[in-house]
């Protein structure tokens, strides 16, 4: 990590956080509504029943019994100790963390253990630039969308590449406010609302799983009768599946219009 100031992507501020490494998005039903219900119930039960370390086994057993357990990928563990960290339900995180338990660290009872949970840094820490990290933190103030996007390296880097090429510079993080922030947020919100999202149950972004192995999906442009789209990496990050060339062109139009709108707005603000 060569940044002058370490940027904590997991818990960047009081308005959001990311729980992807805890398997938060690995449930068969990982919609916002479903995850809110899970996290809310866990947090309530934890606060009501866990008074000391000895209570954790009963908590774990109860959660596993109460909750639907079907996962997208069996090889990825879903930690039962992730919940809401604040009453406003803006931040998700570890219910065992010492900052939440008067300095008592109980993470050693979790599946991954204290050492791994404390020291793990996902690939986004290493591959997303400092400016991109700070920009993403300014753009998204929603734990659900933030966790989906900050862990999708291709989605983040491709978007910033296209807008940087159009404005002939890397946008400063402090430029993401007002209309520019809204435009960028509209793009990243496609992670949830993308109309050409594949319904395959084993797809997650550009990856698909076959048993214990994961592979990178691809779009069959030959079958669609065209060359590889310049937005291919974005399409894969959005779990795209195009049935016709017309759908592909519509997808390209959605991405292109957003990028062009950002570039035009950025240049207008600079005048």
C-alpha positions in Angstrom: 0.0 0.0 0.0 1.8 3.2 -1.2 -0.9 5.7 -0.3 0.1 8.5 2.0 -3.1 8.0 4.0 -4.6 4.6 4.3 -8.2 4.5 2.9 -10.4 2.1 4.8 -12.8 0.8 2.2 -14.5 -1.6 4.6 -15.7 1.2 6.9 -15.0 4.5 5.1 -17.4 6.8 6.9 -20.6 6.9 9.0 -22.8 6.6 5.9 -21.9 3.2 4.5 -19.7 0.2 4.7 -18.9 -3.1 2.9 -19.6 -6.6 4.1 -18.9 -8.5 0.9 -15.9 -10.5 2.3 -18.3 -11.9 4.9 -20.4 -13.5 2.2 -23.1 -10.9 2.5 -24.0 -11.1 -1.2 -23.6 -14.9 -1.5 -27.2 -15.8 -0.5 -29.5 -17.2 -3.1 -31.7 -14.2 -2.3 -29.4 -11.3 -2.0 -31.9 -8.6 -2.7 -31.7 -5.5 -0.5 -35.0 -6.4 1.2 -33.8 -9.9 2.0 -30.5 -8.7 3.4 -32.0 -6.0 5.5 -34.3 -8.5 7.1 -31.4 -10.8 7.8 -29.2 -8.2 9.3 -31.9 -6.5 11.3 -33.0 -9.8 12.9 -29.4 -10.8 13.7 -28.6 -7.5 15.3 -31.7 -7.6 17.4 -31.1 -11.2 18.6 -27.4 -10.5 19.2 -28.2 -7.5 21.4 -30.9 -9.4 23.3 -29.0 -12.7 23.9 -25.3 -12.2 23.8 -24.0 -10.9 27.1 -20.7 -12.8 27.1 -18.5 -15.0 24.9 -20.3 -18.1 26.2 -23.5 -17.0 24.5 -22.1 -17.0 21.0 -22.6 -20.7 20.3 -26.3 -20.4 21.0 -26.6 -17.3 18.9 -24.8 -19.0 16.0 -27.0 -22.1 16.2 -30.2 -20.0 16.4 -29.3 -17.8 13.4 -28.4 -20.9 11.3 -31.7 -22.5 12.2 -33.9 -19.4 11.6 -32.5 -18.1 8.4 -32.8 -19.5 4.8 -29.4 -21.1 4.2 -29.4 -21.6 0.4 -26.3 -19.9 -1.1 -25.2 -19.0 -4.6 -21.9 -20.7 -4.2 -21.3 -23.4 -1.5 -17.6 -22.8 -1.5 -18.0 -19.2 -0.2 -18.8 -19.0 3.5 -21.5 -16.7 4.8 -20.7 -15.4 8.2 -23.6 -15.3 10.7 -21.9 -12.6 12.8 -22.4 -9.7 10.3 -25.1 -7.2 11.3 -26.0 -3.6 11.5 -23.6 -1.4 13.4 -25.8 1.6 13.9 -29.5 2.3 14.7 -30.0 4.0 11.4 -28.9 0.8 9.6 -26.4 2.6 7.4 -23.4 0.5 8.2 -23.0 -3.3 8.1 -20.1 -5.0 9.9 -18.9 -7.5 12.5 -21.0 -7.9 15.6 -17.9 -9.5 17.3 -15.6 -6.6 16.7 -14.0 -5.0 19.8 -15.2 -1.5 18.8 -18.8 -2.8 19.2 -18.2 -4.7 22.4 -16.5 -2.4 24.8 -13.1 -3.4 23.7 -13.7 -7.2 23.9 -12.6 -8.9 20.7 -14.6 -12.1 20.1 -13.7 -12.6 16.4 -11.8 -15.8 17.2 -15.1 -17.7 17.3 -15.9 -16.8 13.7 -15.3 -19.2 10.7 -12.2 -17.2 9.5 -10.9 -16.3 12.9 -9.6 -13.1 14.4 -6.3 -12.9 12.5 -7.7 -13.3 9.1 -10.7 -11.0 9.7 -8.4 -8.4 11.2 -5.8 -8.4 8.5 -7.6 -9.3 5.3 -7.6 -6.6 2.5 -9.6 -7.4 -0.6 -8.1 -6.9 -4.1 -9.9 -3.5 -4.4 -7.4 -2.1 -1.9 -4.6 -2.9 -4.2 -6.0 -2.3 -7.7 -8.3 0.7 -7.3 -6.3 3.9 -7.2 -6.4 6.4 -4.3 -8.3 8.9 -6.4 -10.8 6.3 -7.5 -11.3 5.1 -3.9 -12.0 8.6 -2.7 -14.3 9.3 -5.6 -16.3 6.1 -4.9 -16.7 7.0 -1.3 -18.1 10.4 -2.3 -20.4 9.0 -5.0 -22.2 6.2 -3.1 -23.8 6.6 0.3 -25.6 3.3 0.6 -24.1 0.2 2.1 -25.9 -2.2 -0.3 -24.8 -0.5 -3.5 -21.4 0.5 -2.2 -20.5 -3.1 -1.3 -21.5 -4.4 -4.7 -19.5 -1.7 -6.6 -16.4 -1.2 -4.5 -15.5 -4.9 -4.9 -16.1 -4.8 -8.6 -12.7 -3.6 -9.8 -13.5 -3.8 -13.6 -16.6 -1.8 -13.2 -14.9 1.0 -11.2 -11.7 1.2 -13.3 -13.5 1.0 -16.7 -15.9 3.8 -15.8 -13.1 6.1 -14.6 -11.0 5.2 -17.7 -13.8 6.2 -20.1 -14.6 9.5 -18.3 -10.9 10.3 -17.9 -10.4 9.8 -21.6 -13.2 12.2 -22.4 -12.1 15.0 -20.1 -8.4 14.5 -20.7 -7.6 14.1 -17.0 -8.5 12.0 -14.0 -11.4 13.7 -12.2 -10.5 14.9 -8.7 -12.6 13.3 -6.0 -13.9 16.7 -4.8 -15.5 17.2 -8.2 -18.1 14.5 -7.4 -20.8 16.6 -6.0 -24.1 18.0 -7.3 -24.9 17.0 -10.9 -21.6 15.2 -11.5 -22.1 13.0 -8.5 -25.7 12.2 -9.6 -24.5 11.2 -13.1 -21.8 8.9 -11.7 -24.3 7.4 -9.1 -26.7 6.7 -12.0 -24.0 4.7 -13.6 -23.1 2.6 -10.6 -26.8 2.1 -9.8 -26.9 0.0 -12.9 -25.3 -2.7 -10.8 -28.9 -3.1 -9.4 -31.2 -2.0 -12.1 -29.4 -3.2 -15.3 -32.2 -4.3 -17.7 -30.0 -7.0 -19.4 -29.0 -8.8 -16.3 -28.6 -12.6 -16.7 -31.1 -14.6 -14.6 -28.6 -17.5 -14.3 -28.4 -18.5 -10.7 -24.6 -19.2 -10.8 -23.6 -15.8 -12.2 -22.1 -13.0 -10.1 -20.7 -10.2 -12.1 -18.2 -11.6 -14.7 -17.8 -14.8 -12.7 -19.8 -18.0 -12.8 -19.4 -21.0 -10.6 -19.4 -24.7 -11.5 -19.1 -26.8 -8.3 -16.0 -25.6 -6.5 -14.5 -23.8 -9.4 -15.2 -20.3 -10.7 -14.7 -19.1 -14.2 -15.0 -15.9 -16.2 -18.0 -15.6 -18.3 -18.0 -14.1 -21.8 -20.4 -12.6 -24.3 -20.7 -14.5 -27.6 -20.3 -11.6 -30.0 -20.0 -13.9 -33.0 -23.4 -15.3 -32.3 -24.8 -11.7 -32.1 -23.1 -10.9 -35.4 -20.8 -8.1 -34.3 -17.3 -7.3 -32.9 -16.5 -7.2 -29.2 -18.0 -4.1 -27.6 -15.7 -1.5 -26.1 -17.9 -1.8 -23.0 -17.4 -5.5 -22.7 -15.8 -5.4 -19.2 -18.6 -3.2 -18.0 -21.2 -5.5 -19.5 -19.6 -8.5 -17.8 -19.5 -6.7 -14.4 -23.2 -6.0 -14.8 -23.9 -9.8 -15.4 -25.1 -9.1 -18.9 -26.8 -11.5 -21.2 -27.9 -10.1 -24.6 -30.3 -12.2 -26.7 -30.2 -10.0 -29.8 -27.9 -7.4 -31.4 -30.6 -4.9 -30.7 -30.3 -5.5 -27.0 -26.6 -5.2 -27.2 -26.8 -1.8 -29.0 -29.4 -0.6 -26.4 -27.0 -1.6 -23.6 -24.2 0.3 -25.3 -26.4 3.3 -25.7 -27.2 3.4 -22.0 -23.5 3.3 -21.0 -22.5 5.8 -23.7 -25.1 8.3 -22.8 -24.1 8.3 -19.2 -20.4 8.8 -20.0 -21.1 11.5 -22.5 -23.4 13.3 -20.1 -20.7 13.2 -17.4 -18.1 14.5 -19.9 -20.3 17.4 -21.1 -21.3 18.4 -17.5 -17.6 18.2 -16.4 -16.4 20.5 -19.2 -19.3 22.9 -18.7 -18.4 23.2 -15.0 -14.8 23.9 -15.9 -15.6 26.9 -18.1 
